[in-house]
Amino acid sequence: MVAVTHNTAPPSDLTFWSFVDYAVQKAEQELPSVNADAMRMVLTLNRATSMVIYDLESSVHRPRGLTWPGFRVIFALWLAGPMEAKTTAEISGMSRAALSALLNTLERDGLIVRERAVHDRRALQLSLTEAGYGAILGGFRAHNRRESAWAQALEPEERQELVRLLNKLMAGSTNAKAKFRS
């Protein structure tokens, strides 16, 4: 197989963040009909989200023995209480298969308990253990400190506007016929 190259090599100072501008410019050259504004919006949103999640996972959750998905599950169980596994998967944005694999680790670590649901013996009911409750309280305090550090880059009105715009984007997902995990 032969590698296909077009035009010139990327600049040597290309970074994770600067790649957004480079990618949009390059895509416009290769495909003049590309919607550059949409590409920039989605690529920027994706990159910003990846950076925040990586920071939270590496500085808060990994040192406490949790992965980002593990945190999302015990966070959901902490705030929404005991619930069925399928609801936990939906709330935490995971596939049921990914959740199933993760539950083995969380149960082994003593953070959650799996039991058959009383109303439907086929369904799994998940709940936090005392250790899981302690882990989420300590972990979330540190998590929220990192959230606060990130949020300080914006003025309070800017944070509200960003949330408003993201909510508007999500409301428009119906018109875009977006696919979601369920």
N, C-alpha and C positions, 0 to 999 in steps of 0.2 A: 504494500500500500504506500502511496506517495503522499506526503504532506502537502496541503495546499496553502500557499501563502499569498497574501495580497498586499500590495504596496510595501510600506517600510516596516521595520521592527518598531515595537512600542518604545516610548522613551524609557531611559534607564531609571528615572526617578519615580516611576509609576508606583502608587501605593494603593491600598485597599480603598481608601476614600477618593483619591484623585482618579481612580479608574472610572468613576461615574462619568466625569466630563469627557475623558478619553473615549469611553465606550459609546457615548451618545454621538460624539463627533464622527467616530469611525463608522458607526451604523448608518449615519446620514450619508456618508460618502459611498458606502456599499449599496445602500437601499434608499435612494432619494425620497421615496414615498413613506418612509418610516415616520410614525408620530413621535417625534423627539420629545415633546413635552410629556407625553404619557410614559415613554421609556424612562426619562429622567426622574419622574415622580415615583414610579414603581421601584426602580433601581436604588434611588436614594432612600426610600422607605425601607426596602429590604436591607440595605447596608447599615442604616442607622439601627434598625431592630437587631441585626446580628451583632453589632458592636455592644449594644446595651446588654443583650442576653449573655454574650461571652464574658463581659465584665462582671455581671451578677453571678454567673456560674463559677467563674474562676476565683473571684475575690470573696464571695460569701458562701456559696453552697458546696463546692468541692472541698474546701478546708473542713467542712462539717460532715463530710462523707456522703453528700447528696449530689445527684446530677440535676440538671435543669428539669428534666421530666419528673424526677422524683420529688423535687420541690413543688412542681405544679400539682401533683396528686395530693400530697399532704396538705398543701395550701387549700385546695378545694374541699378536702375532708374537714379541715379545721373550720372553715367559714360556713360551709353548707351542711355540715354534720354527716352522720352516717348516711350512705346512699348506695344504690346499686352500682355495680361496676360499669354498666353501659352509660349511666348518667355521669359517672366520674370521668370516663373517657371523653364524653362530649364536652363537659365543662372544662376539662384540662386541654382540649384540642388535640387529643391523641386518637389513633386508631385503636380498636378493641384488641387487636393482636399485640400492638406495642404496649398497651396497658397490661395485658396478661403477662407478658414477659417481665415487666417492671415490678409487678405485684410480688413475684417470687423473691426479689431482692428486698423490697420494703418489708415483707413479712419476715424474711430471714433476719433482717436487721432489727426486728422487734418494733417497727414503727406503725404497722397496720395489722388489722385482723380481718380475715376473710371468713364469712359465715354464710350459710344458705339463708336467703330471705324468707321470712315467715310467710308472707303473702304468696310467694311463688318459689317453691323449692328448687327450681331450675336456675333461678337468679342468684348472683352473688351479692351479698351486702358487705360493704367495706366500711371500716371505722378506724379511727386512730387509737393507738394504745396510749398509755400514760407517757411512755418514752417518745412516741410520735408527737404528742401534744407538746411536750417539752422541747423537742427538736424544732417544731415549727415556730414556737414562741421566740426562742433564742435566735433562730435563723431569720425570722421575719424582721426582728428588730434591726439586725445588721443589713438585711435586704433593703429595708426602708431608708436606712442611712445612705446607702448607695443610690437609691432612687432620688433622694433629696439632693445628693451631690450632682446627679445628672440634671435635675430640674432647675438647679441654680443658674444654669446657662441662659434661662429664659426669665423674663419678667412675669409676674403673676398673670397679667392680662394675656401675655403671649402663650403661656401654658394653657389657659382656658380656650384660647383661639385654636391652638393645636388640637386639643381634645375635641372641640366643636367640628373642626375640619375632618378629623379622623372618623368621628361619628357620621358625618355627612358622607364620607367615602364608603363606610360600611353600609349605610342606608341605600346607597346607589348600587350595592352589590347585586340586588335583585334585578335591576335593569341590565346589569352586565351578565346575568345568568351565571354568576360565580358558583363554583363548586366548593362545598364545605365538608369537613369530616362529620360523620354522623354514626 
